[in-house]
């Protein structure tokens, strides 16, 4: 997937959700029984665990801390902050100018929250 601008992020997340619809264990935005969380407008779940969500026009992923730190150090992400402004060490907010491959990162996030899925 190419670079995102804020205007295309919803569309990119929809494409991501479509890609993950091939996995029977993944629930997408339409069936996730969304509970509002962090201003999230869409999410992908395995069981009850969110691995990807769209928050304020940005892709947010649950990944191992060292991978989040590496993405932050590379300028591809920022630490995701909870409602109190505290950084969450296992959540990365992908920056709009990031070159990161959303699909690859989302697959890694899914594997992280549900090993064997």
C-alpha positions as CSV (number, residue, x, y, z in Angstrom):
1,X,0.0,0.0,0.0
2,X,1.3,3.4,-0.8
3,X,1.8,6.4,1.5
4,X,-1.4,7.7,3.1
5,X,-2.8,11.1,3.4
6,X,-5.4,11.9,6.1
7,X,-8.1,11.9,3.4
8,X,-7.3,8.4,2.2
9,X,-6.7,6.6,5.6
10,X,-10.3,5.4,5.9
11,X,-10.1,3.9,2.5
12,X,-6.8,2.2,3.3
13,X,-8.2,0.8,6.5
14,X,-11.2,-0.5,4.5
15,X,-8.8,-2.2,2.1
16,X,-6.9,-3.7,5.1
17,X,-10.2,-5.0,6.6
18,X,-11.1,-6.5,3.2
19,X,-7.8,-8.3,3.1
20,X,-8.3,-9.7,6.6
21,X,-11.8,-10.8,5.9
22,X,-10.2,-13.9,4.4
23,X,-9.3,-15.0,7.9
24,X,-12.4,-16.6,9.6
25,X,-11.0,-15.8,13.1
26,X,-10.8,-12.1,12.3
27,X,-13.7,-9.8,13.0
28,X,-13.7,-6.6,11.0
29,X,-15.3,-3.2,11.5
30,X,-18.8,-4.4,10.5
31,X,-18.9,-7.3,13.0
32,X,-16.5,-6.3,15.7
33,X,-19.3,-5.2,18.1
34,X,-17.2,-2.1,18.6
35,X,-16.9,-0.6,22.1
36,X,-15.7,2.9,21.8
37,X,-12.0,2.9,22.7
38,X,-9.5,5.7,22.4
39,X,-11.6,7.4,19.7
40,X,-11.4,4.4,17.5
41,X,-13.6,4.5,14.4
42,X,-12.8,1.0,13.1
43,X,-11.0,-2.0,14.4
44,X,-9.8,-5.5,13.5
45,X,-10.0,-8.2,16.2
46,X,-9.0,-11.8,16.8
47,X,-11.5,-13.0,19.4
48,X,-11.8,-10.2,21.8
49,X,-8.3,-8.8,21.1
50,X,-7.8,-5.8,19.0
51,X,-4.7,-5.9,16.8
52,X,-5.4,-3.0,14.5
53,X,-7.6,0.1,14.7
54,X,-8.2,3.4,13.1
55,X,-7.9,6.3,15.5
56,X,-7.9,10.0,14.5
57,X,-7.2,9.0,10.9
58,X,-4.2,6.9,11.8
59,X,-3.5,3.2,11.8
60,X,-2.8,2.0,15.3
61,X,-1.3,-1.5,15.8
62,X,-0.5,-3.7,18.8
63,X,3.1,-5.0,18.3
64,X,5.9,-6.1,20.5
65,X,7.6,-3.2,22.4
66,X,10.9,-3.6,20.6
67,X,9.2,-3.4,17.2
68,X,7.2,-0.3,18.3
69,X,10.5,1.3,19.5
70,X,12.1,0.5,16.2
71,X,9.2,2.0,14.2
72,X,9.4,5.1,16.4
73,X,13.1,5.4,16.0
74,X,12.8,5.1,12.2
75,X,10.2,7.8,12.1
76,X,7.5,5.5,10.9
77,X,5.4,5.6,14.0
78,X,4.7,7.4,17.2
79,X,3.9,5.8,20.5
80,X,0.1,5.5,20.8
81,X,-1.2,7.3,23.9
82,X,-4.1,6.3,26.0
83,X,-6.9,8.8,27.1
84,X,-4.7,10.1,29.9
85,X,-1.8,10.8,27.5
86,X,0.4,8.0,28.7
87,X,2.3,6.1,25.9
88,X,1.3,2.5,25.5
89,X,4.5,0.5,24.9
90,X,2.9,-2.2,22.7
91,X,0.9,0.2,20.5
92,X,2.2,2.1,17.5
93,X,0.4,4.9,15.8
94,X,1.7,4.9,12.2
95,X,2.6,8.3,10.9
96,X,0.8,9.6,7.8
97,X,4.1,9.9,5.9
98,X,5.3,6.4,6.8
99,X,6.6,4.1,4.1
100,X,5.6,1.1,6.3
101,X,3.5,-1.7,4.6
102,X,0.2,-1.6,6.5
103,X,-0.7,-5.2,5.5
104,X,2.6,-6.6,6.6
105,X,2.5,-4.8,10.0
106,X,-1.1,-5.8,10.5
107,X,-0.2,-9.5,9.9
108,X,2.6,-9.1,12.5
109,X,0.1,-7.5,14.9
110,X,-2.4,-10.3,14.4
111,X,0.3,-12.9,15.1
112,X,1.3,-11.0,18.2
113,X,-2.1,-10.8,19.8
114,X,-3.1,-14.4,18.7
115,X,-0.2,-16.6,18.1
116,X,-1.2,-19.5,15.8
117,X,-4.1,-17.5,14.3
